[in-house]
Structures are given as C-alpha cells and as structure tokens.
Amino acid sequence: MDFVHQSIIIHFTNGSIERAVLQSSPLEGRAIYYISRPLSDGRRTVPRVPFISEVKIDQQTTRRTVDISAGGIYVESLTSYPIGTILPLSFEICNEMLDLTARVAFNDPGIGMGLEFHNLGLSSRLKINTFLQKALKTPNPRSPQDRRLKDRTLPALKAGPSGKNPAEIQGDGRKQDRSAKEACAEAKLEEVKLLFFLESERKRISVHNCLFSGQEASVEFTDGESIRGILPEDSSAAMGFVFNAYISDQSTYTLFVVKTAVRSIQYT
C-alpha cells in the first residue's frame, strides 16, 4: 500500500484524534509527518461547544466526548453502533452525573459518532442548557489539539538520503506543490495508537470470504478498545503492523496499528 498522501485519522494514545494527510510512511523510522485537516464536516447546525469528558456507553464502554449541544453529543470512537441504535449514556456535567439515552444519528468511520439525545428529562435538559449558556458566554481557549499541532509544527522537513523531504518523495506535482505551501507536523509513533486510512474502504463479503489474504484476529488495545479483522501476512514493521479491520457490518478499513498501544492479539 502506498501510504504517502493518503487521507487518515490519527488516533493518539491520549485519546485525541486528528484528520490529516500523511506525508511519510509509518513503516520507516519512529515518527510520522502529516498535514492536519479539520475534523468537522458541517452537518451539525445546532450551536455546540467543546466538551471534553469521559462518557460511559451501554454501561460498559468508556469513550471521550468532543462537543455538546442542546440536541446531542459527539463521541470519539474507532468502532461505532448502527444508525438508529438507542444507547444509555452516563457522563459528568456541571459536577453532576447524568444518566440518559441517545440515538446514533450518524457515524464517521475511524473518528466517532454523533448521538442525538432521546427522551431527555427536564432535569438533564436544564443541566445541559446551564452548561451551554456558561460556555457560550466564555471565550474558549485554543483546544489541546491546536496546541499539540503548534508544538509539532516544523518550519521545514529535513532532507532525507535522496535530498528530498518526505512531502516530495511521492505523489504528483499538484500534491507536491500544495504540500510545500503547508506546514507539516510531526508525531512520534510511541504517542500514536493507530492510523486509520479513510480512502482504503473495501466491502466485506463474509467472515470466511474476504478480499484480503491473512488470518482473522482480534486486537485489544491498552485503553480497552478491541477491533476484529484480518492480519495480512508479512504486514509487520519495526513500530507497528497493517491490519484490515471490520469497522462496520459491511465495510473493512486498513489501519496501521502501533505495537506499543496493543495489549494482546487473539487469532480466530
């Protein structure tokens, strides 16, 4: 697979994510270079505010929220539930725990899912509205993602053995010109959980009739999240391995999984 110039979602070990265009191969070295892209897709028109908190989903899975509005909440998650699924949620807001239900409104593969509050009680609605009113009146500081990106931004990429920087090694002329005008960021692979390749979707035929050769396996990460898929033969590199994951019932996506973020691999 040609990794350079692929659109990806970077999942960091601290729980944060970034959309990006990869400018170097994760198979080489101990870091990656990338150009950041906005996560938002513009689908949500209701005013929302940043809300970084842990949320327990379905009384068993803990994930991280991104923002909240009067109508719903966005949760970061590699895997997701089918649209329309009603889920019990539990999270803290204004120093109080809220227990409520929400409907899966949409999924962003490799990023997360938008949850619409379902039959929201008056008490919960008042607490959420109170938080929103205070947040909308207070100027928001730059997000941790923005600060991290600033810290990792490089004025110019160092030339490699060929005399070219990673953004110039592969790709057509238009991509090279665009990359040269944008600042690249660097991330050490030890800080990364996985890279999710957005443009590598394949239709899953069945468990025993896949488009990929390899062995079925389940990967459990150190944060407790698990994914199932195909571990191709000869997919391992120094810092990680390629994994074709079953993200939904009908689709398989290619990931680059960093070994230090993995707790165990079970073959099936």
VOGU-3710 file (C-alpha; in Angstrom, 3 decimals, decimal comma):
1> mdfvhqsiii> 0,000/0,000/0,000  1,241/3,490/-0,860  0,931/5,344/2,455  2,158/8,805/1,407  -0,554/11,398/0,628  -3,305/9,148/1,988  -6,117/10,800/3,977  -6,014/9,431/7,510  -7,373/9,745/11,028  -4,605/9,694/13,646
11> hftngsiera> -5,681/8,135/16,954  -3,273/9,213/19,704  -2,656/7,226/22,881  -4,006/10,125/24,994  -7,456/9,683/23,397  -7,347/12,621/20,980  -7,677/12,321/17,209  -6,715/14,355/14,140  -7,712/14,202/10,485  -4,639/14,557/8,308
21> vlqssplegr> -2,877/13,866/5,021  0,110/11,609/5,581  3,441/12,884/4,266  5,703/9,968/5,215  5,472/6,210/5,617  4,861/4,755/9,111  6,889/1,722/8,030  10,063/3,802/8,143  11,518/5,490/11,201  9,977/6,229/14,599
31> aiyyisrpls> 7,825/9,224/13,627  5,316/10,324/11,004  4,893/13,656/9,230  1,463/14,926/8,266  -0,622/17,940/7,286  -3,591/18,492/9,589  -7,137/18,804/8,236  -10,333/19,910/10,040  -12,462/17,151/11,577  -15,788/18,958/11,195
41> dgrrtvprvp> -17,988/18,076/8,215  -20,551/20,848/8,682  -23,547/18,551/9,182  -24,472/19,886/12,610  -26,129/23,300/12,538  -27,189/23,496/16,223  -24,782/25,659/18,265  -22,342/23,410/20,109  -19,459/23,974/22,471  -16,289/21,983/23,256
51> fisevkidqq> -16,904/19,363/25,910  -14,012/17,026/26,718  -15,141/14,368/29,153  -15,337/10,632/29,628  -18,680/9,048/28,761  -19,789/5,508/29,526  -21,773/3,962/26,686  -24,101/0,993/27,137  -22,891/0,686/30,745  -19,614/-0,910/29,673
61> ttrrtvdisa> -17,610/1,058/27,104  -15,816/4,286/28,079  -15,077/6,822/25,353  -14,263/10,544/25,102  -16,692/13,312/24,159  -15,699/16,169/21,844  -18,553/18,669/21,968  -22,133/19,023/23,143  -25,273/20,907/22,131  -28,840/21,107/23,368
71> ggiyveslts> -29,714/18,290/20,981  -26,865/15,842/21,330  -23,224/14,981/21,846  -20,291/13,818/19,721  -18,182/10,887/20,907  -14,792/9,802/19,590  -14,676/6,087/18,824  -12,877/3,840/16,359  -15,857/1,490/16,219  -19,497/2,545/16,202
81> ypigtilpls> -23,096/1,371/16,504  -25,661/1,186/13,677  -27,588/4,395/12,966  -30,798/4,471/14,969  -29,438/2,444/17,899  -30,616/3,738/21,292  -27,752/3,800/23,795  -27,674/4,503/27,540  -25,106/7,204/28,372  -23,519/8,329/31,616
91> feicnemldl> -21,263/11,388/31,928  -20,485/14,248/34,286  -21,507/17,831/33,569  -21,566/20,793/35,955  -20,143/18,487/38,656  -23,150/16,158/38,416  -23,573/12,777/36,766  -26,175/12,482/34,037  -27,774/9,184/33,087  -29,739/9,407/29,846
101> tarvafndpg> -30,297/7,764/26,468  -29,279/8,858/22,981  -29,867/7,700/19,415  -26,993/7,190/16,973  -27,631/9,934/14,382  -24,583/9,433/12,148  -21,232/7,686/12,032  -17,830/8,945/10,943  -15,744/5,801/10,305  -12,496/5,971/12,208
111> igmglefhnl> -13,489/9,187/14,005  -16,624/8,783/16,077  -20,390/9,133/16,089  -22,998/11,810/16,591  -25,551/10,954/19,279  -28,944/12,660/19,498  -30,471/12,890/22,980  -33,542/10,649/23,280  -36,472/11,489/25,587  -34,323/13,912/27,558
121> glssrlkint> -35,762/14,625/31,003  -36,325/18,148/32,296  -33,613/17,925/34,955  -30,988/16,714/32,464  -32,036/19,328/29,902  -31,664/22,138/32,447  -28,181/20,979/33,441  -27,060/20,781/29,819  -28,555/24,186/28,980  -26,858/25,721/32,031
131> flqkalktpn> -23,502/24,383/30,877  -24,093/25,648/27,317  -25,074/29,155/28,444  -21,949/29,496/30,581  -19,694/28,088/27,867  -21,117/30,325/25,112  -20,501/33,422/27,245  -16,890/32,459/27,974  -14,205/32,817/25,273  -12,821/29,378/24,501
141> prspqdrrlk> -9,044/28,870/24,765  -7,308/27,055/21,994  -8,071/23,356/22,082  -5,466/20,795/23,204  -5,384/19,588/19,585  -4,450/23,086/18,348  -1,732/23,427/20,974  -0,346/19,990/20,176  -0,282/20,783/16,474  1,579/24,040/17,145
151> drtlpalkag> 4,165/22,186/19,222  4,707/19,651/16,447  4,696/22,026/13,508  8,027/22,125/11,702  9,257/25,112/9,664  10,602/22,685/7,058  11,153/18,965/6,827  14,736/17,796/6,864  16,007/16,316/3,635  16,395/12,562/3,530
161> psgknpaeiq> 19,123/10,489/1,863  17,711/11,337/-1,553  17,997/15,070/-0,863  14,220/15,438/-0,851  11,911/15,964/2,100  9,142/13,390/2,800  6,489/15,558/1,098  8,439/15,426/-2,172  9,273/11,739/-2,298  5,981/10,555/-3,811
171> gdgrkqdrsa> 2,848/11,973/-5,386  2,016/14,033/-8,426  3,124/17,610/-8,992  -0,084/19,203/-7,725  0,117/17,355/-4,415  3,775/18,271/-4,027  3,108/21,957/-4,694  0,217/22,035/-2,224  2,232/20,185/0,430  5,155/22,550/0,058
181> keacaeakle> 2,933/25,523/0,900  1,535/23,945/4,076  3,324/23,343/7,338  3,874/19,702/8,285  3,516/18,377/11,806  5,484/15,550/13,385  4,214/12,844/15,729  6,324/10,188/17,402  4,859/6,748/16,812  5,125/5,956/20,518
191> evkllffles> 2,443/8,641/21,043  0,163/7,112/18,398  -2,371/4,295/18,824  -3,168/3,759/15,148  -3,576/5,366/11,731  -6,979/4,906/10,078  -6,865/5,145/6,271  -10,053/6,825/5,033  -9,576/6,056/1,353  -8,964/2,334/1,717
201> erkrisvhnc> -12,522/1,125/2,281  -13,387/-2,329/0,979  -16,703/-4,143/1,060  -16,708/-7,104/3,401  -18,224/-10,179/1,758  -18,273/-12,541/4,735  -16,086/-13,659/7,590  -14,705/-16,581/5,583  -14,642/-14,901/2,175  -12,618/-11,711/2,494
211> lfsgqeasve> -10,854/-9,567/-0,048  -7,617/-9,830/1,940  -5,309/-12,794/2,452  -4,241/-13,376/6,012  -5,539/-14,636/9,331  -8,547/-13,396/11,264  -7,662/-11,834/14,589  -8,946/-9,620/17,386  -6,676/-6,790/18,567  -7,130/-5,439/22,090
221> ftdgesirgi> -5,564/-2,052/22,858  -4,167/-0,890/26,173  -7,111/1,529/26,536  -9,564/-1,384/26,477  -10,889/-0,947/22,924  -10,967/-4,029/20,684  -11,287/-4,481/16,927  -11,656/-7,534/14,699  -10,319/-8,044/11,221  -7,664/-9,622/9,032
231> lpedssaamg> -3,969/-9,571/9,872  -2,258/-9,836/6,466  0,845/-11,925/6,016  4,150/-10,014/6,143  2,386/-6,871/7,446  4,695/-6,188/10,364  7,177/-3,311/10,626  9,540/-2,169/13,361  6,953/0,001/15,143  3,635/-1,467/14,007
241> fvfnayisdq> 1,646/-3,597/11,596  -1,042/-3,294/8,935  -4,496/-4,523/9,970  -7,667/-4,711/7,846  -10,374/-4,017/10,430  -14,116/-4,731/10,390  -15,328/-1,250/11,316  -18,966/-1,936/10,386  -21,025/-4,900/9,188  -20,356/-4,117/5,530
251> stytlfvvkt> -17,013/-2,323/5,420  -13,371/-3,046/6,099  -10,740/-0,336/6,502  -6,970/-0,519/6,537  -5,201/0,531/9,743  -1,595/0,878/10,765  -1,507/-0,261/14,392  1,383/0,792/16,636  2,681/-2,156/18,664  3,181/-0,227/21,921
261> avrsiqyt> -0,561/0,563/22,008  -1,564/-3,125/21,796  -2,298/-5,264/24,850  -2,928/-8,555/23,072  -3,742/-10,227/19,736  -6,080/-13,219/19,651  -6,253/-15,286/16,460  -9,585/-16,830/15,481
//
